[in-house]
């Protein structure tokens, strides 16, 4: 639980840094023109000062005079006598007020008011991601999948056509970029940075549309993993065999199944035992992860889960002994609740 809180704080910090960098990039034009006006004005001021017999000592001082004039600060020398130089002290404050003030107002509005951000803004955020997951459809299943992936520490971009869906704001509160568009349009997939994505999850209720988007996603990114929601169970199994996609039918629609499939983990649908939801997941231990080198008993006690099978060098133990070591490359099956499974999945992907 402590690791998850630390992970979420780090994810929010990353999102805040990413937002600020994009904002600075979005407002580089007014910053450029203000800088150009100050520096260019400084050179012009020095030239005119020499012509009017009121010279300044250096170009640096000339730029400084123009800069402080732009912010209505008192000059560091006597007020010029020539009307040409006097005009600088009257017009530069106008430039100083209009250009930076408008830019700063827009910057602050977008920084603190996410609702004011447009589809183009969300696409700009998505353009900074790579090896992320694209989620199409923010219905009740889609939102639960997004929430589960967020708990697992995955980076997600969502595409939702309906701007009035009630889960939209919930996803944005999790700092998930949500592009309001029709995912059958290639431009929407490009906006979600599909070419650099690792996985696409198609969670809408329209089988034909899900398949159409899957085909377009594969054409744009041949290596992308496809996890697709299909209501027809026979069709789902056929897609899985012929399309090399993970197709989940109506009987397999629990959000943890979709989330785990997108994360590359095999996990069963949860079952309820005395009111507690439990799932069985299969993991391969990553080298130098916090799990690598620990014993079965240590991992069970630390993460409050049960390891029911351990496979090492083509030999299986079921159940394994508490003193059995867990080494990189070993495969083990673990039984636990969603929170416990999310925690150990995240730890297994984290390098020491």
N, C-alpha and C positions, 0 to 999 in steps of 0.2 A: 504493500500500500504506500509506504514511504517512497519507494522507487518510482511508483506511478505519479505521485504528486511532484516529485523532482522532475520527472520527464515532462509533465504537462507545463510546469513553469518554464522549462527550457524551450518547449515548443512555442509557448506564447511569446517568449523573448525573441526567438527566431522570427516569428511572424511580425512582431513590432519592428525589428531591425529591417526586415524585408520591406514592410510598408513604408518606413521612413526613407529608405534608399530609393524606392520607386517614386515616392512623392518628390524627392529632390530631383530625380531624373525628369519627372513630368514638368517641373517648374524651372528647368534649366534655361528656357527661352527668356522669361522676364529677367532672370539673374544675369544672363549674358548681355541683354540690351542695357540694363542699368550699369553694368561694369563698363561696357563700351562707351556709354554716355559720359561716365566720370573720367575715364582715361582719355577718350577723345576730346572731351571738354577741357581737360588739363593741358593737352598740347595746344589746343586752340587758344586758351587763355594766355599761355606763355607767349605765343606768337603775337596776339593782339596787344599784350602788355609791352612787348618790345617796340611795336609800331607806335604806341601812344606815349612812349617815354615814361612808362611806369613799370619797369622790368621787375621780374621775380628772380630769386637767386638760382633756382634749379627747377627742372621738370617735376621732381618729386614734390616740391613746395606748391607748384602750380596745381598738380592733381589733388593735393591735400586741400587747397583753397576751394576747389570745385566740390570736393567730397563734403566738407563741413558746411558748405553753402546748401547742398542738397538736403541736409538734415537740420537746417535753420539754426546752425550753431554760429556764434559770433566769430568773425574773422580774426586771424592771429596777427593782423597788420591793419594799418589805416584803411578806411574805406576808400576805394579808388575814385579818382576825380573824373575820369573819362566815362561818358555814357555807355560806351561799348562794354567796358569791364563791369560797370554797375549792373547792366542787364543780366550778367551771370548770376548775381546774388538775388535776383528776382525770379529768374526762370528755373534755375536749378532746384529750388525747393518744390516747384511744381512737378518736375521729373522725379524727385525724391519721394514725393507723396504718392503719386499715381502708380508708378511701376512697382516699387517694393510693397506698398501698402495693399494693392490689389492682389499681388502674388501671395503675400503673407496671409491675407484674409482667406483666400482659396485654400492655401496650404493648411491653415488651422481647421477650416471647415471639413476638409477631407481627412485630416489626421484624426479628428475626434468624433466625426459623424460618419460612420460607415454606411448609413442609409443613403447618404448623398452621393455615394460612389456609383458610377455607371458600369454598364457591361464592359466598356473598354477598359475601365480600371481593373475589373476582375480578370480580364484577359492579360493585362500587364502583370498582375500578380502571378498568374499561371505561367507566364513566359519565363519566370525565374526558377521554376521547379524542373527537376529531372528525376527519372526513376520513380515517379509518383503514380497514383491511382486515379483514373478518371471514372467517376460514378455518374451514370445517366439515369435520372429519375429520382426525385426526392419525395416519393410517396412514403407511406408508413414503413414499408420494408427498406426502401432506399435510405431513409433517415436513420433507421436502426443500424443498418450496415455502416453508414458514415460515422455514427457514434461509436460503434465497436472498433472500427479502424482507427478512429481518433484515440481511443483508449489504448490501442496497440502502438501508438506513436507513428502512424503512417501519414504521409503527406497526400492530401486528396484535393481534387478539383471536381466540383459537381456541375452538371448541366441539367437545368430544369426549365421546361417550356412554359409552365403555368406560373405567372408572377404572383398569384394569389394563394399558392399552396401554403398551408399553415406551418410546414416544417422549414420553410425557407429561412426565416429569422433564426430558428434554432441552430441551423447549420452555420450561419454567419457568426453566431455567438461563439462557436467553436473555432473561429478564425479559418473556416473553410471557404475558399473562393467559390462563389456560385454564379455561373454564367446563365443568364436568362435567355435561352435560345432553343431552337429546334435542333436536336442532335443529329437529325438526318442530313442537315446541311454540312458540307465539308468545312465551311468557315467556322462553324461552332466547334467542331473537333479540333481544327487548327488553333482556335482561341484557347482551348484547354491544353494546348501544347502536346497533342497526341503523339507527335513524332518522338518525343523524349520520354513518354510515359512507359511504365513497366506493365501495367494491367488496365483493362477497361472492364467495368462491371455494368451490365445492362439490366436494370431493375424495374423497367416500366412494365405495365400490364398488357402491352401489345406485342404478341409473339412476332408478328411480321415486321414491326418496326425495330424490335430488338435485333432480329437477324439482319435487317438492312443496315443498321448502324454497325453491327459486328463486321460485315463485309467491307464497309467503307473504312473502318478503323484498321482492318488488316491490310487493305490496299495502301493506306498511308503509313503504316508501321507494321511491316511483315513479321516482326519479332514480338509483337505485343501479345500478352496473355489475355484471353477472352473468357470472362465469366458471365454467362448469360442466363437470364430467367426465362424458362419455357414452361407453360402450363401443361402441355401435352407430354406425358412421361415418356412415351415411345419416341416421340420426336426429339426429346432431350437426349436420350441415349444414342440415337442415330447421329445427332450433331456432335456428340462427344467422340464418336468413333470416326466420323468422316471429316469433321471440320477442325479437329485437334483443339477443341474448346472445352471448357468446363461448363457443361449445361446442366442446370439444376431444375428439376421439375417442381410441380406444385406441392409434392409431398416432402420436399427438402428445403422449404423456403425460410428456415430460421436464419436470422441475421448473422449469428456467429458462423454458420456454414459458409455464407457468401464472403464474409470478412476473412476467414481463415483460408478459403480458396484463393482469394486475391493476394494474400500474404504468402502463398505457396505452401500452406500447411494442410494436411489431411485432418479433418475433424468431423465427428459424427454430430447428428442432430442432438440437442440436449434432451435428456429425459428427466422427469420429475420424480425424486425419491423423497418422500415425506416433506414435500414442499420445497426441496432444494433442487435446482437445475444442475445437472452434471453432464459433461461431454467427455468423449475420449478423443485425444489428439495424438498424432504421430509426429515426432520431431527428430531431426538429425542434428547432433551437437556440433556447433560451429567452433572452429579452432580459436583458442584464446578467449572464448566467451567466459562469463563468470561461472558457468556450469562445468566447463571443461576442467577435469581433475578432481571434482568433488565426488563423494560417494552417494549411492542411492538414498541412504538414510538422511544424509545432510540436506540433499535437495528436497526430499519429502517434508522434512521438518521446517525448512526455511520458507517454502512456498505453499505449505499446507495442501499438498496434492499427494496422489498415490501413483507410483510408477508400477504398472502391471506387467510390463514386458521390457526386456533389454536385449538388444541384438549386437553382438561384438564379434567381428571376424567370422561371420556367417553362422555363429552359434547363438541360440536364443535361450534366455532364462525367463521363465514365467511361473511365478513372480520372481524377480531378482532378489538376491540377498542384500540386506542393508549395507554391508561392507563392500559391495561390488562397486568398483570405480567407474565413473563416467568419463569417457575419453572422446576427443574430437573424432567425428566420423561415425560414432555409435548411433544407433537408432533406438529410441525408446517410446513406449506408449504410456501416456499419462492420463489419469482420470481426475477431473476437478471441475469446479464451477467457473463461470465466465471470467470473473475477476482474477482468480488464481491462474487460469490458463493464459489470460492476457499478460499477466505479470511475467510468467516463465517464458512465453513466446518472445516478449520484448528483451528479457535478460539474455536469451540465447542468441539474439542478433547483435547484442552490444559487445564490443571488443574491450578487453581490459587494457 
